[in-house]
Amino acid sequence: MNNVSETTRVNPKQILKDIESYHAFGTMADYKANNPANSRESAESAYKALRDAEQHAVATHTAAAAAADALIAARRDFHDVILGVKNEARALYGPSSDQVAALGLKKKSEQSKRTRVKKGVEG
């Protein structure tokens, strides 16, 4: 029978206390468990599994963060190149060309004219 339910989440503060208990447990040379699930070997195995899981989680998190940074940089670089392509297309083909429209830009001839708002005389 387990002491902790499968659905229980153990917070980091509790794990630190458990690790302290584990280290204190190491000083008990005369400890002899009646239940094999609570033996010294089981405690050592569980502690090793915890350390391995922590190392794996840190490595995975670091790799995910690096991958996210690389994705952000690749998106920025791609965006920069496409903006350059659009500017070059305007220069090569003209601002009202079909090529400019094909890149998703409005032709200069199709852009709406800006209207100025005349300021009225207050008085």
C-alpha positions in Angstrom: 0.0 0.0 0.0 1.4 3.4 -1.0 1.6 6.2 1.5 0.8 8.9 -1.1 -1.9 8.9 -3.7 -1.0 8.8 -7.4 -2.8 12.1 -7.9 -1.0 14.0 -5.1 1.4 16.7 -6.2 4.3 17.2 -3.9 5.5 20.7 -3.8 9.2 21.6 -4.0 9.3 22.8 -0.3 8.2 19.3 0.8 10.8 17.6 -1.4 13.5 19.6 0.2 12.3 18.5 3.6 12.2 14.9 2.3 15.8 15.2 1.0 16.9 16.4 4.4 15.2 13.4 6.0 16.8 11.1 3.5 20.3 12.5 4.4 19.5 12.1 8.1 18.3 8.6 7.4 21.7 7.8 6.1 23.2 8.3 9.5 21.0 5.5 11.0 23.3 2.5 10.7 21.0 0.2 12.6 17.9 0.8 10.5 16.2 -2.4 9.5 12.8 -2.1 7.7 10.1 -4.7 8.2 8.5 -3.6 4.9 10.8 -4.0 1.9 9.2 -1.0 0.3 10.7 1.1 3.1 14.2 -0.4 3.0 17.5 1.5 2.7 17.8 0.1 -0.9 14.3 1.4 -1.8 15.1 4.8 -0.4 18.4 5.0 -2.3 16.7 3.9 -5.5 13.9 6.5 -5.1 16.5 9.2 -4.4 18.5 8.3 -7.4 15.3 8.2 -9.5 14.5 11.7 -8.2 17.9 13.1 -9.1 17.8 11.5 -12.5 14.3 13.0 -13.2 15.5 16.4 -12.0 18.5 16.3 -14.3 16.4 15.2 -17.2 13.8 17.9 -16.5 16.5 20.6 -16.3 18.2 19.4 -19.5 14.8 19.2 -21.3 13.8 22.6 -20.2 17.1 24.1 -21.3 16.9 22.4 -24.7 13.3 23.7 -25.1 14.3 27.2 -24.1 17.2 27.1 -26.6 14.9 25.8 -29.3 12.4 28.6 -28.6 15.2 31.2 -28.8 16.3 29.7 -32.2 12.8 29.8 -33.5 12.4 33.5 -32.5 15.7 34.3 -34.2 14.7 32.4 -37.4 11.4 34.1 -37.5 13.0 37.5 -37.1 15.6 36.7 -39.8 13.0 35.5 -42.2 10.8 38.6 -41.6 13.9 40.8 -42.2 14.6 39.1 -45.6 11.0 39.3 -46.7 10.8 43.0 -45.9 14.0 43.4 -48.0 12.4 41.4 -50.8 9.4 43.7 -50.8 11.5 46.8 -50.8 13.6 45.4 -53.7 10.5 44.5 -55.6 9.2 48.1 -55.3 12.5 49.4 -56.5 12.8 46.9 -59.4 9.2 46.8 -60.7 7.7 50.0 -59.5 5.2 50.7 -56.7 2.2 50.0 -58.9 3.4 46.7 -60.5 1.6 43.4 -60.4 4.8 41.9 -58.8 4.4 44.2 -55.8 0.7 43.1 -55.6 1.8 39.5 -55.7 3.9 40.0 -52.6 0.8 41.1 -50.7 1.4 44.8 -50.9 -1.1 47.3 -52.3 -0.2 49.0 -55.6 0.5 52.6 -55.1 -2.3 53.3 -57.6 -4.8 51.4 -55.4 -3.9 53.0 -52.1 -6.6 55.3 -50.8 -5.7 59.0 -50.8 -5.4 60.5 -47.4 -7.8 63.3 -46.8 -6.8 66.3 -44.7 -9.1 67.6 -42.2 -9.4 71.3 -42.5 -9.3 73.2 -39.3 -12.2 75.5 -38.8 -11.9 79.0 -37.5 -13.1 79.2 -34.0 -14.7 82.3 -32.9 
